[in-house]
Amino acid sequence: MKRYFDLISPGDFCSFFREFSPLDTESVSLENGLSRVSALDIEAPSPLPPFSRSTMDGFAVRARDTFGCSDSEPALLELAGEIAMGESGRQITLEPGQAVRIWTGGSLPRTSDSVVMVEYTRLLDDTTIEVFRPVAPGENVTQAGEDFAKGQIVLERGRMLRPQDLGVLAGLGITELSVFRRPVVSIISTGDELVEPDQQPEAGRIRDINSITLSALVRETGGIPVRSGIVKDDFTAILSACRQALDKSDMVLLSGGSSVGSRDYTLDVFKKIDGSRLLAHGVALRPGKPTILAAMENRAIYGLPGHAASSMVIFYLLVRPLLRHYMGLETDTGLHRVQAITSQPIPSSAGRQDYIRIRLEWQVPGRPPLAFPVYGKSGLLSPLVRSDGLLVIDRDSEGLDSGSLADVLLFP
Amino acid sequence: MKRYFDLISPGDFCSFFREFSPLDTESVSLENGLSRVSALDIEAPSPLPPFSRSTMDGFAVRARDTFGCSDSEPALLELAGEIAMGESGRQITLEPGQAVRIWTGGSLPRTSDSVVMVEYTRLLDDTTIEVFRPVAPGENVTQAGEDFAKGQIVLERGRMLRPQDLGVLAGLGITELSVFRRPVVSIISTGDELVEPDQQPEAGRIRDINSITLSALVRETGGIPVRSGIVKDDFTAILSACRQALDKSDMVLLSGGSSVGSRDYTLDVFKKIDGSRLLAHGVALRPGKPTILAAMENRAIYGLPGHAASSMVIFYLLVRPLLRHYMGLETDTGLHRVQAITSQPIPSSAGRQDYIRIRLEWQVPGRPPLAFPVYGKSGLLSPLVRSDGLLVIDRDSEGLDSGSLADVLLFP
């Protein structure tokens, strides 16, 4: 049995992801762009906003005509008309001493450089207004191109698109997006004891849990899960299932076959696949030590631990980063990292990274939350159901005292 | 113009959500259960695991038969057979001094209470093994029902289902789930200056940004967005669009019509809708002061600020919690809250809550990130594109010094 000190670190494991390339790209409409990843640096084809706009309801003026005015000595300006919403202000040229009525979002006239809020004005008659407060040039105005100048990169390649990003693209008229294809991930469960979740297991059998969990994890990451079903613990059957899955997937997750048991065919199956290269076998973290990674062309094949909790931790730490790499994102877990205070001492062994399931409790605003470890055997799901994330204990640490500040990776 | 001190707090605004009820429920399959919200307390119909299982490859034994054994004085046990994966161990009754071969996940024989790892045994001949380490009762065994006992509540009503939760349901054979319906949200953009994102705007016009952003925000929350298109700034047109939208939605978002301008028909439209009740008009936070909320039966109608950034902040703080309430979740933003250290002084005015767009930079592991404010006019999108979340400054605070620890709501 390999000891932790003989194994590669999670960091070294992830360094193999360089052997894989991001997937090819496809086109999606703006409406379907949420959480997709841009495959291009996107340039602004025109300035945003396209013209200088008022940010207030009021009067477009030349700022210098308001200088020095006050409640007791208002500036008197000639009202030269109104710019209706949707009309261009550029057809009007403000002469000195003139103002035009304008609305929030309206297009500024030529030679006007600012807007006086309606609250600081009074209409004296149909053609004259009083202004009680001076404005500075540019005040209450968004300049043409102030958000994005023409030709500026608005979103970089590898950006996962958020609502505000889609808003920018809408504003620029970019309604078809080039994005990385979503990875297709086949999930194979192996084990003579497994039955489908909708079946009643006979004595000694159990329903397949991992393929449902892994499917959801793939979907949560942005991939497309394909459940390839349950395969018996038989070399030929597993090899055949793997080959079929590789034909139609970017990644194959083989669940249940990477323990030390004599029925562990995973490694032999991986070696038997034409063109496959074994990249890693075993990693110095807990839980999840016996993880296997192989490559076939640009496709990845994982042997995951059969225990539900181990399999899930390994997914977040060692599978999710590669899925993100395939999608053109940064090759990390993409999980939010927060600081928390340990509620009790948490022991660990040097020589491996420990990922402790924890539940967070927020005490007072402005203070990090308390992290309570949720212990339980790695085959159990209930500790995961009660957990908010994973507390990280470094390879060199022998544990944390109560009250220590520690990093926590939050479940999405 | 209302001052902030005259306005209700965001907390008071959200207290109106009590007037609305969670939506009705529907049935989905386990495969489609991710991020849906359980409408029932779910009980375990049978224990999980259904039988006591080995967590190791090895030999099932009676623990007392191994007591006192060691490398120099191994216990000798009679090998009484093997329990194949998928076979019930209950057909075998271990006699004192007997052991049976068992695999990870295998079903324990009657009267066996523990498993010796294969690493601590040696096969002497076909029917005898040596055991070099004693095991305690229960060691290397998951007891029947240890994860969940029969009749135990495994997931509570109002739980948003995560991958591990779906795993539990798979294990229990629960493949059809009762979940709250996803809220349908109609989005209406008003403004004579607006054109669709795929149109080339004439001078003075601009593409509709907010409805794309709001659609994506609704989708991100778990709702179903329906873009009802652009409506002219005309009382009758807006009223008609609102009525049509209410007929087919749980919520209507009216974007662009809640500024102080004379073309602001939103309030009058809301009052004109049969059976509508105005709940709130104006809220003491920045940005987003002029937000309006009305109710019609169990449906909500919002007047949102027209500025893109304000509209987005208001969505996260005052719309998302009601969508979550509709979906049976806790009535909060559901955003991750982290602590960050201010990179510079951040001024604020007492009397309103301030939400400052910030970018986070992680410095050293185990230390909170630095928060850099991303300033910009509320009509601009570029500050939002560069932001990771919103830093919260309380109503009573006049700002934060550089180096202060503050709460940040992370964008999803």
Interface residues (C-beta under 8 A of the other chain):
Chain A: M1 L30 E31 G33 L34 S35 L48 P49 P50 F51 R53 T55 D57 I83 A84 M85 G86 E87 S88 G89 R90 W103 T104 G105 G106 S107 V118 E119 T142 E146 D147 F148 V154 L155 R162 P163 Q164 D165 L166 G167 V168 L169 A170 G171 L172 G173 T175 G191 D192 E193 L194 P197 D198 Q199 Q200 P201 E202 A203 G204 R205 I206 R207 D208 I209 N210 I212 T213 L214 S215 A216 L217 R219 E220 R227 D233 S259 V260 G261 S262 R263 G306 H307 A308 M312 H336 R337 V338 Q339 W362 P365 G366 R367 P368 K377 S378 G379 L380 L381 S382 L384 V385 S387 L405 A406 D407 L410 F411
Chain B: M1 L30 E31 G33 L34 S35 L48 P49 P50 F51 R53 T55 D57 I83 A84 M85 G86 E87 S88 G89 R90 W103 T104 G105 G106 S107 V118 E119 T142 E146 D147 F148 V154 L155 R162 P163 Q164 D165 L166 G167 V168 L169 A170 G171 L172 G173 T175 G191 D192 E193 L194 P197 D198 Q199 Q200 P201 E202 A203 G204 R205 I206 R207 D208 I209 N210 I212 T213 L214 S215 A216 L217 R219 E220 R227 D233 S259 V260 G261 S262 R263 G306 H307 A308 M312 H336 R337 V338 Q339 W362 P365 G366 R367 P368 K377 S378 G379 L380 L381 S382 L384 V385 S387 L405 A406 D407 L410 F411
